[in-house]
Amino acid sequence: MRMLKITLFVPLLLLFATALRAETETIKVLGIGNSFTNNAHHFLSKVCESVDGVNAEIGTAFIGGCSLDRHMRHAQEHEADPETGNEYVFRLNWKYMGSHKSLKEILQYTDWDVISIQQVSTKSYKEETFYPYAKQLIDYVRQYCPDAEIVVHETWSHSVNSPRTKRMIDSDAMYEKLHANYAKIAAENGLRVIPVGTAFQNARATEMWDLKPNDFDPENHGLVYPQDKDNLPDMSKSLNKDYMWRETDDGWVVKTDGYHANTAGEYLGALVWFQFLTGVDARKVTYQPDGLSDEQAASLRQIAYETVEAIQPAGCCSAAAKAK
């Protein structure tokens, strides 16, 4: 009888230990990119922390405006001379970890489970800019992190009111091209895609985020600060930083952007990354950034869920994470 109790107790103890490990396991994620990587990671740690059983370390290796070819240029410089190519800023869980880092140093910082690559937005819709640099960067990452899963971070198209949109390419056309380019690179290299750009596009197809083009001219508008501080065009439906007041030597002036994500866009990006990485339904996230209404936040959680669910059913997370 005593032996029977011991026999039952041991498997139960092992089962409990296994469950405990699963609950406390940490997935280590590194994003290699630029300010768009920063946008997607800004709220990601807080999003992960808000869901029980999800533990993540989020690393961000970035250079402002950095393209795939520039990533490779700095990597090759560093390999030839360790005193060069040290151009990266490194964040961990959004905490500043230092600048003037090499990509090699960051890749060797820890045993990353998932590592993302991306193109700079101004080149993302130009297929030829991915070659040969995407494959070179993938090979470079594999050289130092052979066990990590490499994924492609699909960035987003610019706002309909961005000067870049009016000067370079229509927002919808930009999405179609960048979506095809990221999908092609992923397919050629056997990688998965984090569909942030698609989530932006899906959001813009809803009433809540259907921003219309306007004829506002940031260079010639007649607004005066501070009387017109709150009279910029309505941006409540935008996912991008369209207009803002900035103090300069000549006083307060209106500046325009239209490509970086605003709070709503950053939250949507973080939600997509969260569900993609963990397999946990984004609608379970309880963290909500300041500046978003409950209705807006719920809308973005639903859009993130549906976008990732379309390519990766809930409960299916990173192969690298599951292998741990």
matplotlib code that plots the C-alpha trace (Angstrom):
import matplotlib.pyplot as plt

x = [0.0, 2.8, 4.6, 1.4, 1.2, 4.9, 4.3, 1.4, 3.2, 6.3, 4.4, 2.3, 5.4, 6.9, 3.7, 3.6, 7.3, 6.6, 3.6, 5.5, 8.3, 5.8, 4.2, 7.5, 9.3, 10.6, 10.7, 13.6, 12.9, 15.2, 14.0, 16.6, 15.6, 14.9, 12.3, 9.5, 10.9, 10.8, 7.2, 6.2, 8.1, 7.2, 4.3, 5.2, 6.7, 3.8, 1.4, 3.1, 3.3, -0.5, -1.3, -0.8, 1.7, 3.4, 7.0, 9.1, 12.3, 12.1, 15.3, 15.5, 18.6, 18.0, 19.5, 17.2, 16.2, 18.3, 17.8, 18.7, 21.8, 23.0, 22.6, 24.8, 27.3, 27.8, 28.0, 30.7, 32.6, 32.6, 33.8, 36.7, 37.5, 35.8, 36.3, 33.9, 30.2, 29.2, 26.2, 23.3, 21.2, 20.1, 17.0, 15.8, 12.2, 12.2, 15.0, 18.1, 21.0, 23.5, 24.5, 27.5, 26.8, 27.6, 25.0, 27.3, 27.5, 23.7, 23.2, 25.5, 23.9, 21.7, 20.3, 17.5, 14.6, 13.1, 14.9, 13.1, 14.4, 12.7, 13.3, 13.1, 9.7, 10.9, 12.4, 9.8, 7.7, 10.7, 11.4, 15.0, 16.1, 15.7, 18.4, 20.9, 20.7, 17.8, 19.5, 22.9, 21.4, 19.5, 22.8, 24.6, 22.0, 22.2, 26.0, 25.7, 22.3, 21.9, 19.1, 16.9, 13.9, 14.3, 11.0, 10.1, 8.5, 6.1, 6.0, 3.1, 2.3, 2.3, -0.8, -3.0, -2.0, 1.7, 3.8, 5.6, 2.3, 1.6, 5.2, 6.1, 3.3, -0.4, -0.9, -2.9, -0.5, 2.4, 0.8, 0.2, 3.8, 5.5, 3.1, 4.2, 7.9, 7.9, 5.9, 8.4, 11.5, 9.8, 8.9, 12.3, 14.0, 11.3, 10.4, 7.2, 5.8, 4.7, 1.7, 1.8, 1.4, -1.6, -3.1, -2.8, -4.5, -7.3, -7.8, -8.1, -10.9, -13.0, -15.1, -13.2, -9.8, -10.9, -8.9, -9.7, -7.2, -7.3, -5.9, -4.2, -0.8, 1.5, 3.7, 0.9, -2.0, -2.6, -2.7, -1.1, 0.2, -1.1, -4.5, -4.8, -3.0, -6.0, -7.0, -4.9, -6.8, -8.7, -6.3, -8.6, -8.9, -5.2, -2.6, 0.3, 1.8, 0.3, 0.7, 2.2, 3.3, 7.1, 9.0, 11.8, 14.1, 11.5, 8.7, 6.0, 5.4, 3.4, 5.4, 4.2, 5.2, 2.6, 4.8, 5.8, 3.0, 1.1, -0.1, -2.9, -0.5, 2.1, -0.5, -1.7, 1.8, 2.5, -0.7, 0.2, 3.7, 2.2, -0.2, 2.3, 5.0, 2.9, -0.1, -2.2, -5.4, -4.7, -8.1, -6.9, -4.5, -5.4, -2.8, -4.1, -1.9, -3.0, -4.7, -6.9, -10.6, -11.8, -13.6, -10.5, -8.4, -10.9, -11.1, -7.3, -7.2, -9.9, -8.1, -4.8, -6.5, -8.2, -5.1, -2.8, -5.6, -5.9, -2.3, -1.7, -4.5, -4.5, -2.6, 0.1, 3.2, 6.8, 8.4, 11.5, 9.5, 7.8, 11.1, 12.3]
y = [0.0, 2.4, 1.6, 2.4, 5.8, 6.5, 5.3, 7.7, 10.6, 10.5, 11.0, 13.7, 15.5, 15.2, 16.5, 19.4, 20.3, 20.2, 22.4, 24.8, 25.0, 25.7, 28.5, 30.2, 29.6, 32.8, 33.4, 35.6, 37.8, 40.1, 42.6, 43.8, 47.0, 50.7, 53.0, 50.8, 48.0, 50.4, 51.2, 47.5, 46.9, 50.0, 48.4, 44.7, 44.0, 45.6, 43.6, 40.4, 41.2, 41.7, 38.1, 35.4, 32.7, 34.8, 35.6, 37.3, 39.2, 41.7, 42.9, 45.7, 46.3, 49.4, 52.2, 55.0, 54.6, 51.5, 49.4, 45.7, 46.8, 49.1, 46.3, 44.1, 46.9, 47.4, 43.6, 43.2, 46.3, 44.8, 41.4, 43.1, 45.4, 45.1, 48.8, 49.6, 48.8, 49.5, 51.6, 50.0, 51.1, 48.2, 48.0, 45.1, 45.2, 48.8, 49.7, 51.4, 49.0, 51.1, 52.5, 52.0, 48.2, 45.8, 43.5, 40.6, 41.7, 41.9, 38.5, 37.0, 38.8, 35.8, 32.6, 34.3, 32.1, 34.3, 37.0, 39.3, 41.1, 43.8, 46.4, 50.1, 51.5, 53.6, 50.6, 48.0, 48.3, 48.0, 44.3, 44.8, 46.4, 43.0, 41.4, 40.1, 41.7, 39.8, 36.4, 37.8, 39.1, 35.8, 33.9, 36.3, 35.8, 32.0, 32.2, 33.5, 32.2, 28.8, 27.7, 30.8, 31.0, 33.8, 35.6, 38.5, 41.6, 42.9, 46.7, 48.9, 51.4, 55.2, 57.2, 58.5, 62.0, 61.5, 63.7, 60.5, 59.0, 62.0, 62.2, 58.5, 56.0, 55.5, 53.9, 50.9, 50.3, 50.5, 47.9, 45.5, 45.7, 45.4, 42.6, 40.7, 41.4, 40.2, 37.1, 36.3, 36.7, 34.6, 31.8, 31.8, 31.3, 29.2, 31.9, 33.0, 36.5, 38.7, 40.4, 43.9, 45.6, 43.4, 44.3, 48.0, 47.4, 45.4, 48.1, 50.8, 48.8, 49.3, 52.4, 53.2, 53.4, 54.5, 57.8, 60.0, 62.1, 65.8, 68.9, 70.3, 71.9, 71.8, 74.4, 76.9, 76.5, 79.8, 78.1, 79.9, 78.4, 78.2, 79.4, 76.7, 74.0, 71.7, 72.7, 70.3, 67.9, 65.2, 62.2, 60.0, 57.4, 57.4, 54.7, 57.0, 60.2, 62.5, 66.0, 67.5, 70.8, 71.2, 74.0, 75.4, 78.4, 80.2, 79.3, 76.5, 75.1, 72.2, 69.2, 66.2, 62.6, 60.0, 56.9, 56.2, 54.5, 56.6, 55.1, 53.2, 51.8, 50.9, 49.1, 47.2, 46.2, 44.9, 42.9, 41.2, 40.4, 39.1, 36.6, 35.6, 34.8, 33.2, 31.7, 33.4, 35.2, 39.0, 39.6, 38.4, 41.3, 43.6, 46.3, 49.4, 52.5, 55.9, 57.9, 55.1, 54.7, 51.3, 50.9, 51.7, 49.3, 46.5, 47.1, 46.8, 43.6, 42.1, 43.1, 41.7, 38.5, 38.1, 39.0, 36.5, 33.8, 34.0, 32.7, 31.0, 29.6, 30.6, 28.2, 27.8, 29.7, 29.9, 26.7, 27.8, 28.6, 25.2, 23.4, 24.8]
z = [0.0, 0.9, -2.4, -4.3, -2.7, -3.6, -7.2, -7.6, -5.9, -8.1, -11.4, -9.9, -8.7, -12.1, -13.7, -11.3, -12.0, -15.8, -15.5, -13.3, -15.9, -18.6, -16.7, -15.8, -19.1, -20.8, -24.5, -25.6, -28.6, -30.6, -33.2, -35.6, -37.4, -37.0, -35.5, -36.9, -34.7, -31.8, -32.6, -32.5, -29.3, -27.4, -25.5, -26.1, -22.7, -20.9, -23.1, -22.3, -18.5, -18.4, -19.3, -16.7, -17.7, -20.4, -19.7, -22.4, -22.7, -25.6, -27.1, -29.7, -31.9, -33.9, -35.9, -37.1, -40.7, -41.1, -44.2, -44.9, -46.9, -44.1, -41.5, -43.6, -44.3, -40.5, -39.9, -42.5, -41.2, -37.7, -38.9, -40.7, -37.8, -34.4, -33.8, -36.6, -37.3, -33.7, -34.6, -32.7, -29.8, -27.7, -25.5, -23.3, -22.3, -23.5, -21.0, -22.5, -22.5, -24.3, -27.7, -30.1, -30.0, -32.8, -34.1, -33.3, -29.6, -29.4, -31.1, -28.5, -25.5, -24.7, -26.3, -28.3, -29.2, -32.0, -34.0, -36.5, -39.6, -41.6, -44.4, -43.9, -44.8, -47.7, -49.4, -48.3, -51.4, -53.7, -54.3, -55.6, -52.3, -50.5, -52.6, -51.7, -48.3, -46.6, -47.2, -46.1, -42.9, -42.3, -42.8, -40.5, -37.7, -38.1, -37.8, -34.2, -33.2, -35.0, -32.7, -33.0, -35.2, -37.7, -38.6, -40.9, -39.4, -42.0, -41.6, -42.5, -45.2, -44.6, -43.7, -46.4, -45.2, -45.1, -47.4, -48.3, -49.6, -51.7, -53.0, -53.4, -53.5, -52.6, -49.1, -50.4, -53.3, -50.9, -48.7, -51.6, -52.7, -49.3, -48.3, -51.5, -50.9, -47.3, -48.2, -51.0, -48.8, -46.1, -48.5, -50.1, -46.8, -45.0, -42.5, -40.8, -41.1, -38.2, -40.1, -38.5, -41.9, -42.7, -39.3, -40.1, -43.4, -41.8, -39.2, -41.9, -43.5, -40.4, -39.6, -36.5, -38.3, -41.7, -42.0, -44.9, -46.9, -46.2, -47.9, -44.8, -45.6, -42.7, -44.3, -44.9, -42.5, -40.6, -37.2, -34.3, -31.1, -28.4, -29.6, -32.2, -30.1, -30.4, -33.9, -35.9, -38.3, -36.6, -36.1, -34.0, -36.8, -37.6, -36.7, -37.6, -36.2, -38.7, -37.2, -34.1, -32.6, -32.1, -30.5, -32.6, -32.5, -34.5, -32.1, -32.2, -35.7, -37.1, -38.1, -40.1, -40.1, -41.3, -41.3, -37.7, -35.6, -33.0, -29.7, -31.5, -34.1, -31.5, -29.5, -32.5, -33.5, -30.0, -29.9, -33.2, -32.0, -28.7, -30.3, -33.0, -30.4, -27.7, -29.4, -26.8, -27.9, -28.1, -26.7, -23.3, -23.0, -20.2, -20.6, -22.3, -23.1, -22.0, -24.7, -26.1, -25.2, -24.1, -27.4, -29.4, -27.4, -27.8, -31.5, -31.9, -29.8, -32.0, -35.2, -33.9, -33.0, -36.4, -38.3, -36.6, -36.4, -40.2, -40.6, -37.2, -35.1, -31.5, -29.3, -32.0, -31.0, -32.1, -33.0, -31.1, -28.0, -28.1, -28.5, -25.2]

ax = plt.figure().add_subplot(projection="3d")
ax.plot(x, y, z, "-o")
ax.set_aspect("equal")
plt.show()
